[in-house]
């Protein structure tokens, strides 16, 4: 069940100047000019401060099912958003029209909102000393100049490989290829201006296995800003098929308490729950079990959570957040102890703290264990599990961030003696996030990245499993 390695198959050479120019209608200089114009208009109206974001995106998405094209979508869109302040009063408006008249109208709309909204003592632009002074290129833009026909063929190769894996793969929910390129400029009246190009590409496949009336579905996808780091479509399709086949013959379990191993993609979800609970919005609303938890031992001593926004070429790399605040490398959790939250300027002020550069979310989070060794592969993590439950799929949204209570539908595999014995389904796993975090026994070296989060499989000492 482990996705230990991905074959690479795409050319990473830089596109020609002509290709770059045809990708976007506007260049960076023009976006900067639009931003400067909007800020000047805001000053004309009497705004004490203002911030603007101007962006443009283009993309292609194709989906095939059983070899036939189901959808082809091409997009080219742009957006402009402005926030203006009248003292501690705030207004926001947006538009997709970059014409001078539309810019003035949009800024006027934001100004009218700001004039009549209630004062908020925490509203306002970031503190000047938090803004990004330097802006190293995050290297998150990689053009994938494929045609519609080429994208369709890549999707077909993935799906065809899935069908060729076994005659038991009888159907498919399809295979898809997505190509996305964008760029933006953010600016404010404190003198900050910044922006860069970015991209995000993906390949996905979702085959269906059938045997004696039983059907099981599974999927796999590969996503990255650099197409050279996407999985080979045929290898991806085969692996998705193997996952679907492995689920045939699934059984239910009787209710019990057992160790639980979260497969690496689901472990990224556990890290996501931590980010949600440690985010400023939840904290100042008292809607998190981590209120006033700084300095507490949240995880075992062998666990660290590292945020590194400056790793070149990683999808979550950012020189500054959506407010222009500088990002930095830090240990959010060190030796199990909660050292920091994820704060925007507003949430930081509500909490009496300083922004952590996380307006818009986290950046390149790594869930790591000091006890992890190079040989801690997925198979070795199964050996550490011994007898218990391997979870490979979760359903529902049963997480209460106020209490930390966790209860979700699940499926996966029953493991005995470190070996998978049979698939399981129609079960529920339950616990409490605080207890689950403290109960992390090991984190595997079978790392995978999903979005801005990277981790290996995570072994938790004990959870409740409700079945038949």
C-alpha positions in Angstrom: 0.0 0.0 0.0 3.0 2.4 0.1 3.8 4.9 -2.5 7.5 4.9 -1.9 8.7 6.5 -5.2 7.4 8.4 -8.1 8.8 8.3 -11.6 9.3 11.6 -13.3 8.6 12.1 -16.9 8.3 15.8 -17.9 10.7 18.3 -19.4 11.6 21.1 -17.0 13.3 23.4 -19.5 12.3 27.0 -19.3 9.5 28.1 -21.7 10.3 30.6 -24.4 9.7 34.3 -24.0 6.8 34.0 -26.5 5.2 31.2 -24.5 5.4 33.3 -21.3 3.9 36.3 -23.0 0.9 34.4 -24.3 0.1 32.8 -20.9 -1.1 36.1 -19.3 -2.8 39.1 -20.7 -1.1 41.4 -18.2 2.6 41.4 -17.2 3.9 42.2 -13.6 4.6 45.8 -14.5 0.9 46.3 -15.5 -0.4 44.7 -12.3 1.9 47.0 -10.3 0.5 50.0 -12.1 -3.1 48.9 -11.4 -2.2 48.5 -7.7 -0.6 51.9 -7.5 -3.6 53.5 -9.2 -6.0 51.9 -6.8 -4.0 53.1 -3.8 -3.9 56.6 -5.1 -7.7 56.6 -5.7 -8.2 55.5 -2.1 -6.1 58.4 -0.8 -8.1 60.8 -3.0 -11.3 59.6 -1.3 -9.8 60.2 2.1 -8.8 56.7 3.2 -6.3 56.7 6.1 -4.8 53.4 4.7 -5.5 50.9 1.9 -4.3 47.5 0.6 -4.9 46.0 -2.8 -4.4 42.6 -4.4 -4.4 42.2 -8.2 -4.1 38.8 -9.8 -4.5 36.9 -13.1 -4.8 33.1 -13.7 -5.0 30.8 -16.6 -5.5 27.1 -16.7 -6.6 23.9 -18.4 -8.5 20.9 -16.9 -9.5 17.7 -18.7 -11.3 14.7 -17.5 -11.7 11.3 -19.3 -13.8 8.3 -18.3 -13.3 4.9 -19.9 -11.2 6.5 -22.5 -13.7 9.1 -23.6 -13.4 12.8 -23.0 -16.0 13.9 -20.4 -14.9 17.6 -19.8 -12.5 20.1 -21.2 -12.2 23.4 -19.3 -10.0 26.3 -20.1 -10.0 29.4 -18.0 -8.4 32.8 -18.0 -9.6 35.1 -15.3 -8.4 38.1 -13.3 -9.4 39.7 -10.1 -8.9 42.9 -8.2 -9.7 43.4 -4.5 -9.2 46.6 -2.4 -9.5 47.1 1.4 -9.7 50.7 2.6 -9.6 52.1 6.1 -11.1 55.2 7.7 -9.3 55.1 11.0 -10.4 51.8 12.5 -13.3 51.4 10.1 -12.8 48.9 7.3 -14.4 48.4 3.9 -13.7 45.9 1.1 -14.8 45.5 -2.5 -13.7 43.5 -5.5 -14.0 43.5 -9.3 -12.9 41.5 -12.3 -12.8 44.7 -14.5 -9.4 46.5 -14.6 -10.6 49.6 -16.5 -10.0 53.0 -14.9 -13.7 53.6 -14.4 -14.1 50.2 -12.7 -11.1 50.7 -10.5 -12.5 54.0 -9.2 -16.0 52.5 -8.8 -14.6 49.6 -6.8 -12.5 51.7 -4.5 -15.5 54.0 -4.0 -17.6 51.1 -3.0 -15.0 49.9 -0.4 -14.7 53.5 0.9 -18.5 53.8 1.4 -18.5 50.6 3.4 -15.6 51.8 5.5 -17.3 55.2 6.3 -20.4 53.6 7.8 -19.2 50.3 9.3 -18.5 50.0 13.1 -15.1 50.8 14.5 -12.9 47.8 15.3 -9.8 48.6 17.4 -7.9 45.7 15.9 -8.5 46.7 12.3 -5.7 48.1 10.2 -2.7 47.3 8.1 0.2 45.3 9.5 2.8 46.9 11.6 5.5 48.4 9.4 8.3 46.4 11.1 6.5 43.1 10.2 6.4 43.7 6.4 8.7 41.7 4.1 11.8 43.8 3.5 13.3 41.2 1.1 11.5 39.0 -1.3 13.5 36.0 -2.5 12.0 34.2 -5.5 10.1 31.1 -4.1 10.6 29.4 -7.4 7.0 28.1 -7.5 6.4 28.9 -11.1 6.9 26.2 -13.7 5.2 26.3 -17.0 3.6 23.1 -18.3 3.0 24.1 -21.9 0.9 21.1 -23.0 -2.0 21.2 -25.4 -5.5 19.9 -24.8 -4.7 16.7 -26.8 -1.6 16.1 -24.8 -3.4 16.5 -21.5 -6.2 14.1 -22.7 -3.6 11.5 -23.6 -1.8 11.8 -20.2 -5.2 11.2 -18.5 -5.9 8.3 -20.8 -2.5 6.7 -20.1 -3.3 6.8 -16.3 -6.7 5.3 -16.7 -5.6 2.7 -19.3 -2.9 1.6 -16.9 -5.5 1.2 -14.2 -7.7 -1.0 -16.4 -4.7 -3.0 -17.5 -3.7 -3.9 -13.9 -6.5 -6.5 -13.5 -9.7 -7.7 -15.2 -11.4 -6.9 -11.9 -11.0 -3.2 -12.7 -14.3 -2.9 -14.5 -15.2 0.7 -14.2 -13.8 4.1 -13.5 -14.8 7.5 -12.1 -12.3 8.9 -14.5 -8.8 10.3 -14.7 -7.9 14.0 -14.9 -5.1 16.4 -15.7 -5.1 20.0 -14.3 -2.7 22.7 -15.4 -2.8 26.1 -13.6 -0.6 29.2 -13.9 -1.0 32.5 -12.1 0.6 35.7 -10.9 -0.3 38.6 -8.6 0.8 41.8 -7.0 -0.1 42.9 -3.5 0.5 46.4 -2.2 -0.5 48.8 0.5 -0.1 52.4 1.6 2.7 51.6 4.0 5.0 51.2 1.0 4.9 47.5 0.6 4.7 46.0 -2.9 5.3 42.4 -3.8 4.3 39.6 -6.0 5.4 36.6 -8.1 4.3 33.9 -10.5 3.0 30.6 -9.3 1.7 27.3 -10.8 0.0 24.2 -9.7 -0.4 21.0 -11.7 -1.9 17.6 -11.0 -2.8 14.1 -12.4 -5.5 12.0 -10.8 -7.1 8.6 -11.3 -10.1 6.9 -9.6 -10.7 3.2 -10.7 -13.4 0.9 -9.5 -12.9 -2.8 -8.8 -15.7 -5.4 -9.0 -15.8 -9.0 -7.8 -19.0 -11.2 -7.4 -21.2 -8.2 -7.0 -19.0 -6.3 -4.6 -17.6 -3.0 -5.8 -14.8 -1.0 -4.3 -13.4 2.4 -5.4 -10.1 4.1 -4.6 -8.0 6.9 -6.1 -4.6 8.5 -6.2 -3.3 11.8 -7.3 0.0 13.7 -7.7 0.2 17.4 -7.5 3.1 19.9 -7.6 4.0 23.4 -8.9 6.7 21.7 -11.0 5.4 19.2 -13.6 8.7 17.4 -13.5 7.9 16.3 -10.0 4.5 14.8 -10.9 4.2 11.0 -10.9 4.4 9.0 -14.1 0.7 8.7 -15.2 1.0 4.9 -15.8 2.6 4.3 -12.5 -0.1 6.4 -10.8 -2.9 4.6 -12.6 -1.6 1.2 -11.6 -1.2 2.2 -8.0 -4.7 3.6 -7.9 -6.0 0.3 -9.3 -4.0 -1.7 -6.7 -5.5 0.3 -4.0 -9.0 -0.4 -5.3 -8.3 -4.1 -5.7 -6.9 -4.4 -2.2 -10.2 -3.2 -0.8 -12.2 -6.1 -2.2 -13.5 -8.5 0.5 -13.7 -5.8 3.2 -15.3 -6.8 6.5 -16.5 -5.0 9.6 -14.7 -5.1 12.9 -16.2 -5.7 16.4 -15.9 -2.7 18.7 -12.5 -2.5 20.4 -9.6 -0.3 21.4 -6.5 -0.8 19.3 -3.4 1.0 18.0 -4.1 3.0 14.8 -1.8 3.8 12.0 -2.8 6.7 9.8 -1.5 6.3 6.2 0.6 9.3 5.2 -2.0 11.3 3.2 -4.4 11.0 6.2 -1.7 12.0 8.6 -1.5 15.3 6.6 -5.1 15.7 7.7 -4.2 15.2 11.3 -1.6 18.0 10.9 -4.4 20.1 9.3 -6.5 19.6 12.4 -3.6 20.9 14.5 -3.3 24.0 12.3 -7.0 24.7 12.6 -6.9 24.4 16.3 -3.8 26.6 16.6 -5.1 29.3 14.2 -5.8 32.8 15.4 -9.4 32.9 14.3 -10.4 29.9 16.4 -8.3 31.0 19.3 -9.7 34.5 19.8 -13.2 33.2 19.4 -12.5 30.6 22.1 -13.4 27.9 19.6 -10.3 25.8 20.1 -9.0 23.3 22.7 -5.6 25.0 22.3 -6.6 28.4 23.9 -3.8 29.5 26.2 -1.8 26.3 25.3 1.5 27.9 24.4 4.3 26.3 26.4 2.3 23.1 27.0 3.5 19.6 26.1 1.0 18.9 23.3 3.0 16.0 21.6 5.6 13.5 22.9 9.1 14.9 23.2 10.2 13.2 20.0 7.8 15.2 17.8 8.5 18.5 16.1 6.3 20.6 13.7 8.5 22.8 11.5 7.3 25.6 9.2 9.7 26.5 6.5 8.3 29.0 3.9 11.6 29.5 2.2 12.3 26.1 0.7 12.8 26.9 -3.0 10.5 25.1 -5.4 8.0 23.8 -2.8 4.3 24.5 -3.4 3.9 26.1 0.1 6.9 28.5 -0.2 6.0 32.1 0.4 8.4 35.1 1.0 5.4 36.9 2.6 1.8 36.2 3.6 -1.4 37.6 2.0 -0.9 40.8 4.0 2.7 41.3 3.0 4.1 40.2 6.4 7.4 38.4 6.2 7.4 34.7 6.6 10.1 32.9 8.5 11.3 29.4 9.4 10.3 28.3 12.9 9.5 25.4 15.0 5.8 25.6 15.8 6.2 22.5 18.0 9.6 21.7 19.5 10.3 18.5 21.5 6.5 18.2 21.8 6.0 21.7 23.3 3.7 24.1 21.5 5.9 27.1 20.7 3.7 29.2 18.4 0.3 29.8 16.8 -0.7 30.6 13.2 -1.7 34.3 13.3 -2.7 37.0 10.9 -2.3 40.7 11.9 -5.9 40.9 13.0 -6.0 37.7 15.0 -2.7 38.6 16.6 -4.0 41.9 17.8 -7.1 40.3 19.2 -4.8 38.0 21.2 -2.4 40.7 22.2 0.4 39.1 20.1 2.4 39.7 16.9 1.6 38.3 13.5 3.4 35.1 12.6 3.1 35.7 8.9 0.2 33.2 8.5 -2.5 35.4 7.0 -3.8 33.0 4.3 -2.7 29.8 6.1 0.4 27.8 6.9 3.5 27.4 4.7 5.5 24.1 4.2 4.7 22.4 7.4 6.7 19.3 8.3 5.4 16.8 10.8 8.6 15.1 12.1 9.8 12.7 14.8 13.3 12.7 16.2 13.0 9.0 16.5 12.4 8.4 12.8 15.1 6.5 11.0 15.8 6.2 7.3 14.6 2.6 7.3 11.2 3.4 8.8 9.3 2.6 5.6 5.6 1.9 5.4 6.3 -1.8 6.0 8.4 -1.0 9.1 5.5 1.1 10.4 3.2 -1.8 10.0 5.7 -3.9 12.0 5.6 -1.2 14.7 1.8 -1.3 14.6 1.9 -5.0 15.3 -1.8 -5.8 15.7 -4.2 -3.0 15.1 -5.9 -0.8 12.4 -4.4 0.8 9.4 -6.6 3.7 8.2 -6.5 4.6 4.6 -9.8 6.5 4.1 -11.9 8.8 6.3 -15.4 10.1 5.9 -17.4 12.9 7.5 -16.3 15.9 9.5 -16.6 14.7 13.0 -14.1 17.0 14.7 -15.1 19.3 17.5 -12.3 21.9 17.8 -13.7 23.4 21.1 -13.3 20.1 23.0 -10.9 18.2 20.6 -13.3 15.3 20.3 -12.7 13.3 17.1 -15.1 10.8 15.6 -15.1 9.8 11.9 -16.2 7.1 9.6 -13.2 5.0 8.3 -12.0 2.2 6.2 -8.6 0.5 5.9 -7.0 -2.8 6.9 -6.8 -5.0 9.9 -3.1 -5.8 10.7 -1.8 -8.7 12.8 1.9 -9.4 13.5 2.8 -6.5 11.4 1.1 -7.9 8.2 -2.1 -6.8 6.6 -4.7 -9.6 7.0 -7.9 -8.2 5.4 -9.6 -4.9 4.4 -12.2 -3.4 6.8 -15.0 -0.9 6.2 -18.1 0.6 7.8 -16.3 1.4 11.1 -15.9 4.6 13.1 -12.7 5.6 14.9 -13.0 8.0 17.9 -10.7 9.8 20.3 -9.7 13.2 21.4 -7.2 15.2 19.4 -5.2 16.2 22.5 -5.0 12.5 23.6 -4.2 11.5 20.0 -1.4 14.0 19.7 0.1 12.9 23.0 -0.3 9.2 21.9 1.9 9.5 18.8 4.3 6.6 19.0 6.1 7.0 15.7 6.1 8.9 12.4 7.3 7.1 9.3 10.0 7.9 6.8 7.3 7.2 4.0 6.8 10.9 3.6 4.3 12.5 1.3 3.3 16.1 0.6 -0.4 17.1 0.4 -0.8 20.8 -0.3 1.5 22.7 2.2 1.9 19.7 4.6 4.5 16.9 4.6 4.5 13.9 6.9 5.0 10.1 6.9 2.5 7.7 8.3 1.6 8.3 12.0 1.1 5.6 14.6 -1.1 6.4 17.6 -1.0 4.2 20.6 -4.7 3.6 21.0 -8.1 4.7 19.7 -11.7 3.4 20.0 -13.0 1.5 16.9 -16.7 1.1 16.7 -18.0 -1.6 14.3 -20.5 -4.4 14.4 
